[in-house]
Amino acid sequence: MPLDTPATDAASLAMFTVVQQSGTGAPDGTSRVIERVAEPTCTYKYQLQDRALWRTNFKMPIFSLATRGAGSILASYAENRFATGVSVDGEGGNLFCFTTLLRGRTTLIQDGKAVTSTGTGGFALRPGSGTRMLISDDNARSNVFFEVAEVEQALEHALDERLRRPLEFKPDLDWSRGLAASLKRQLESVLVEFRQPDGVTGNPVALASMTDLLVSLVLRAAPHNYSDQLNRSPAGAVPVYVRRAEDFMRANCSEPIRMAHVAAAAGCSVGTLGVVFRHFRGKTPLAALHAIRLEQSHRELTHGKTGASVATVARRHGFTNPTRFSVAFRRRFGEAPSEVARRASR
């Protein structure tokens, strides 16, 4: 039986694992679903709120859950025909969940605080023991999960320091404005990709790049207990990936460098490195390395402390063709490398 939501018809869910139930079968109107992909130690208990429906079996499913995991991301759709209370048992707490309401109304209860969301809103939560949801009749929602460790590690990279307390997101999200609207569009694109038999989910490199960008946007778009510090951080304008990559390039510009080495030093994938450099520097990482090598060559020729020839300096920084080096040098600094060397010697 397909979900009724147009975005989640049976054909589009072919790549998902679908669990459906036509009744509870339990005296107290409950059913238990263990999301093994999401949380191996977490059990989600669903209880119908209308006691008249307990122990009733229906011809049509009253609950549907579709999940698919790829890399460190889990995507899911959930649908309930009748008002249902959801509680979480077990250890859990290893995932952050970002929920979008497709139909109906949902109230999230954590730490004794209740937040209600409808179609323009959503939730950011860390499901674990004590998490409860009150779901309305005819309710459908989508969820995208990220590993807590991965999100917190990205935050540490952005702040360039260790976290002194766990990352906690503000539970209610307004998807209608600002960066949150951008995040919602990106999460929707994730769900589209996860419905495909190939594409990003089948390409580990592309999936890693997409995950890095999503996690970075999550930290900027969803309010949390480190938002103020993140906005004040020197890395607020330029991601720490870029700064670390540039530091590594400057320290090793006279050595053979591959982009995989730069990405490893920056703490991201090669794909993400390319995206953030093009966005924040307007050039590829390779072009940035070329510019840094020119700068280091200019600095060495300007100070003239080593007494090395122009050709030696060029080779030391990876320029094997003297003519191309001279052309690039003149284009960058407005004069030939030999002119800089002569001025330094005088």
C-alpha positions in Angstrom: 0.0 0.0 0.0 1.6 3.3 -1.0 1.7 6.4 1.1 -1.0 8.9 0.1 1.4 11.9 0.0 2.0 12.7 -3.6 5.7 13.1 -3.0 5.9 9.6 -1.7 4.1 7.4 -4.1 4.9 3.7 -4.3 7.2 4.1 -7.4 9.3 6.8 -5.8 9.7 4.7 -2.6 11.2 1.7 -4.5 14.6 2.4 -2.9 13.2 2.7 0.6 12.5 0.0 3.2 8.8 0.4 3.9 7.0 -0.8 7.1 3.2 -0.6 7.2 0.7 -1.6 9.8 -3.1 -2.0 9.5 -3.7 -2.2 13.2 -2.0 -2.4 16.6 -3.2 -5.8 17.9 -2.2 -4.8 21.4 -4.7 -4.2 24.3 -3.3 -0.7 24.9 -3.4 0.3 21.2 0.4 0.4 20.8 2.8 -0.9 18.3 6.6 -0.8 18.4 8.9 0.0 15.5 12.7 -0.5 15.8 14.5 1.8 13.4 17.5 -0.5 13.0 19.1 1.8 10.4 18.7 4.9 12.5 19.2 3.9 16.1 20.1 0.2 16.8 19.3 0.7 20.5 16.2 2.9 20.0 12.6 1.8 19.9 9.7 4.0 18.7 6.4 3.2 20.3 3.2 4.3 18.6 -0.1 4.5 20.5 -3.4 5.4 18.9 -5.0 8.2 20.9 -8.6 7.1 20.2 -9.3 4.1 22.5 -12.2 3.1 20.3 -9.6 2.2 17.6 -7.6 -0.1 19.8 -7.3 -3.8 18.8 -9.0 -2.9 15.4 -7.6 -4.1 12.1 -8.2 -2.0 9.1 -8.2 -2.8 5.4 -5.9 0.2 4.7 -2.6 0.8 6.6 -3.0 3.2 9.5 0.8 3.8 9.8 3.5 3.8 7.2 7.3 4.3 7.6 9.7 4.4 4.7 13.5 4.7 5.4 16.7 4.7 3.4 20.2 5.2 4.7 23.3 6.2 2.6 26.6 7.1 4.1 26.0 8.9 7.4 22.5 10.2 6.3 19.2 8.5 6.9 16.1 9.8 5.1 12.6 8.8 6.0 8.9 9.4 5.4 6.2 8.7 8.0 2.4 8.8 7.7 -0.4 8.3 10.3 -4.1 8.1 9.4 -5.2 8.6 13.0 -4.0 10.7 16.0 -1.0 9.0 17.5 1.3 9.4 20.4 4.9 8.5 19.8 7.5 7.8 22.5 11.1 6.8 22.3 12.6 4.2 24.5 16.2 3.0 24.8 19.6 4.7 24.8 19.6 6.4 21.4 20.7 10.0 21.1 23.2 9.3 18.3 21.4 11.2 15.6 20.1 14.7 15.0 16.7 14.7 13.2 15.3 17.5 11.0 11.6 17.1 10.4 9.3 18.8 7.9 5.6 18.6 8.3 3.9 17.6 5.0 0.4 17.4 6.4 -1.3 17.8 9.7 0.1 19.1 13.1 2.7 17.6 15.5 3.6 18.5 19.0 7.2 17.7 20.2 7.7 17.2 23.9 11.3 17.1 25.3 12.6 18.0 28.8 9.0 18.9 29.8 8.7 21.5 27.1 6.1 21.3 24.3 6.5 22.8 20.8 3.8 22.5 18.1 4.4 22.7 14.4 2.3 22.8 11.3 3.0 23.0 7.5 5.3 26.0 7.6 7.4 24.7 10.5 9.5 21.7 11.5 11.6 20.4 14.3 15.3 19.9 15.1 15.7 17.2 17.7 18.0 14.5 19.1 15.6 11.6 19.6 16.3 9.7 22.8 14.8 8.4 25.9 12.0 10.8 27.0 11.2 12.2 23.6 7.5 12.2 22.8 5.4 13.4 19.9 1.6 14.0 19.6 0.6 13.5 16.0 -2.7 14.7 14.5 -5.0 12.8 12.2 -4.0 12.5 8.6 -0.4 13.4 9.3 2.6 13.0 7.0 6.2 14.2 7.6 9.7 13.8 6.2 12.9 13.4 8.3 16.6 13.7 7.5 19.0 12.3 10.2 22.6 13.2 10.6 25.1 11.6 13.0 25.7 13.7 16.1 29.4 13.0 16.1 29.7 14.3 12.5 27.8 17.5 13.1 29.7 18.2 16.3 33.0 17.6 14.6 32.0 20.0 11.8 31.1 22.6 14.5 34.5 22.1 16.2 36.2 22.7 12.8 34.1 25.9 12.3 35.0 27.2 15.8 38.5 25.8 15.6 38.2 24.6 19.2 36.8 21.6 21.2 33.2 21.8 22.3 32.8 22.2 26.1 29.2 21.1 26.1 27.0 19.0 23.8 25.4 20.7 20.7 21.7 21.3 21.3 19.4 22.7 18.6 16.4 24.9 19.3 13.5 22.4 18.7 11.2 24.5 16.6 12.1 25.6 13.1 10.5 28.2 10.8 11.1 26.9 7.3 9.6 30.0 5.7 12.4 32.5 5.8 16.1 33.1 5.9 18.7 30.3 5.8 16.1 27.9 7.3 14.2 28.2 4.0 17.4 27.3 2.1 18.0 24.4 4.5 14.5 23.1 3.8 15.1 23.2 0.1 18.4 21.3 0.5 16.7 18.7 2.7 14.0 18.3 0.1 16.7 17.7 -2.5 18.2 15.0 -0.3 14.9 13.2 -0.2 14.7 13.4 -4.0 18.2 12.0 -4.4 17.4 9.1 -2.0 14.4 8.2 -4.1 16.7 7.6 -7.1 18.3 4.2 -7.7 21.7 5.8 -8.6 23.1 9.3 -8.4 24.6 10.7 -5.3 23.7 7.8 -3.0 25.7 5.5 -5.2 28.7 7.7 -5.4 30.6 7.8 -2.0 32.7 10.9 -3.1 29.6 12.9 -4.2 27.7 11.7 -1.1 30.5 12.9 1.2 30.6 16.3 -0.5 26.8 16.7 -0.2 26.9 15.6 3.5 29.7 18.2 4.3 27.7 21.0 2.7 24.4 20.0 4.4 26.0 19.8 7.8 27.6 23.2 7.3 24.3 24.7 6.3 22.5 22.9 9.3 24.9 24.7 11.7 24.2 28.1 10.1 20.5 27.8 9.5 19.2 25.9 12.5 19.6 27.9 15.8 21.5 26.1 18.5 23.5 26.8 21.7 26.6 27.7 19.8 25.0 30.0 17.2 26.2 33.2 18.7 29.7 32.0 19.1 29.7 30.6 15.5 28.5 34.0 14.2 31.2 35.8 16.1 33.9 33.3 15.0 36.6 34.6 12.6 35.6 31.6 10.5 32.1 33.1 10.2 32.8 34.7 6.8 35.1 32.0 5.4 34.7 28.3 6.4 37.6 26.9 8.5 38.1 24.4 5.6 39.4 27.2 3.4 41.7 28.7 6.1 43.2 25.3 7.0 43.7 24.4 3.4 45.5 27.7 2.7 47.7 27.3 5.7 48.6 23.8 4.6 49.4 25.1 1.0 51.6 27.9 2.3 53.5 25.6 4.6 54.1 23.0 1.9 54.1 25.0 -1.3 57.6 23.8 -2.2 56.6 20.2 -1.8 54.6 18.0 -4.2 51.0 18.5 -3.1 47.9 16.6 -4.2 44.4 17.9 -3.5 43.7 14.8 -1.4 46.5 15.9 0.9 45.0 19.4 1.1 41.5 18.1 1.8 42.8 15.8 4.5 44.6 18.8 6.2 41.4 20.9 5.9 39.2 18.2 7.4 36.8 17.7 4.5 36.4 15.8 1.2 38.0 16.8 -2.0 34.6 17.6 -3.5 33.7 19.9 -0.6 37.1 21.6 -0.9 36.4 22.5 -4.5 32.9 23.8 -3.7 33.9 26.1 -0.8 36.9 27.5 -2.7 34.8 28.4 -5.7 32.2 29.9 -3.4 34.4 31.9 -1.0 37.6 32.4 -3.1 36.1 32.5 -6.6 38.7 29.9 -7.8 39.6 26.2 -7.6 41.9 24.9 -4.9 44.5 24.2 -7.6 44.3 27.8 -8.8 44.7 28.9 -5.1 47.8 26.7 -4.8 49.2 28.2 -8.0 48.7 31.7 -6.6 50.3 30.8 -3.3 53.3 29.4 -5.0 53.6 32.6 -7.0 53.4 34.7 -3.8 56.1 32.6 -2.1 58.3 32.9 -5.2 57.8 36.7 -5.2 58.6 36.9 -1.5 61.8 34.9 -1.9 63.0 36.9 -4.9 62.1 40.2 -3.2 64.1 39.4 -0.1 66.9 37.7 -2.0 68.3 36.1 1.2 69.0 32.7 -0.4 70.9 34.2 -3.4 69.1 31.6 -5.6 68.5 32.3 -9.3 65.1 32.9 -10.7 65.1 29.4 -12.3 66.0 27.8 -9.0 63.3 29.7 -7.1 60.7 28.8 -9.8 61.6 25.0 -9.6 61.5 25.1 -5.9 57.9 26.1 -6.0 56.8 23.7 -8.7 57.3 25.8 -11.8 59.2 23.7 -14.3 58.6 25.9 -17.4 60.6 29.2 -17.1 58.5 30.9 -19.8 55.2 30.1 -18.2 56.5 31.0 -14.8 57.6 34.4 -16.1 54.3 35.1 -17.8 52.2 34.1 -14.8 54.5 36.1 -12.5 54.2 39.3 -14.6 50.5 38.9 -14.9 50.2 38.6 -11.1 52.8 41.3 -10.0 53.2 43.6 -13.0 56.8 42.9 -13.5 59.1 40.0 -14.5 60.8 37.8 -11.9 64.2 38.8 -13.2 63.4 42.5 -12.5 62.4 41.7 -8.9 65.6 39.7 -8.4 67.8 42.5 -9.8 66.2 45.1 -7.5 66.7 42.8 -4.5 70.4 42.3 -5.4 71.0 46.0 -5.5 
